[in-house]
Amino acid sequence: AQHGHLLALHQVGVMYSTGQGVARSCPTAVHAFKTISERSPHATSVLASALELWRSNDHEGARLLYAHGAELGLEIAQSNAAWLLERAHL
């Protein structure tokens, strides 16, 4: 898990969420599961596609994809969507 293996990280999340062999810790479990979700192929695809839209001057498309990423819980997508809205790049 320390080396970024997603299946191992998932097992760590399960262990901490249920208290299997370790003291139960919801914050640690949530951190493990959040890390997995941020590294998923879908999440990385959303961020890469949004960046590509931004580079091609499709700011509305980029904002929509960043908003989708924000709904997935991706912090970078949240800040990028907010930045686009603040700067009115629409």
Secondary structure, DSSP 8 states (H G I E B T S, - for coil): -TT--HHHHHHHHHHHHHTSSS---HHHHHHHHHHHHHTSHHHHHHHHHHHHHHHTT-HHHHHHHHHHHHHTT-HHHHHHHHHHHHHT--
